[in-house]
């Protein structure tokens, strides 16, 4: 099983310890480009679909909040991406 597939399954299980680096790896693997925003906001843009995600980067911890996971899952499902 590929790393991307494992990360996708992990994301959809909504773990309490999903890290920002895992999220970044997953989104860039699906063609998203990371764009630094203002403050702790980071945008991910996927040019083919025009999908834009504006996410809150966690701090001081590296653990992604549940509502951010929900946003990412919704965006991926909207593009037909499921584990």
N, C-alpha and C positions, 0 to 999 in steps of 0.2 A: 504494500500500500504506500502511495506517495506521501511525502511530508504535507503537501497541500491538502490531500484528502483527510489525513489524520487531524490537521488543524481545523478543517471545516467541520468534521464530526465533533471535535472538542468545542468549537464555538457554539454549535447548535445545541449542545448539552448544557450550555450556560454555566460553566464552572465558576466558582467563587474566586479562583486564582488565575484567571486568564490574563496574561501580561501584554503590555503595550507592544513589545517586540514581536510577539506572536501575531497580534492583530495587524501590525505593519507588514509582516512577512506574508500573511494570508492575502491582504488586499493588494499588495504589489504583485503577487502571484496571479491575481485575476485581472491584471492590467491597469490597476489604479495608480495614479501618480500622486505622490505626497507633496502638498503645498503648505508651507508654514503659514499660519494665520497670525492673528493678533493674540498675544498672551499665550494661554494654554490651549487655544483653539488650533486644530490642525485640519486641513481640508484634504480629501482624497478625491481625485477626479479621474473618471474613466472615459477617455475621449470617444471610443466607439459608440457607447450607449448614451453618453452625455450625463451619466450619473455623477452626482456631486454629494459627498458626505462631509459635513462639518462636525467634527468630533472633539470632545473635550479630552485632552491628554491628561492622564492622572498624575497627581503630584501630592505629596512627596513620594508616595508609594508608586509602584509600577503596575499595580493591579487595576484593570479596566472595570469601571462601574457597570452594573447590570443594565442600566438604561442605555448605555453606549452599545453594549452587546445586542440589545433589542433593535437599535437603529441599524446596525450593520446587518443583522439577520434579515430585517425587513427589506433593506436595499438589495441584498443578494437574492432573496426570494423573488423580488420584483424583476430581477434579470434572469430568473429561471435557474438559479444556482442553489442546489440542495445537496446534502451529503448522500 
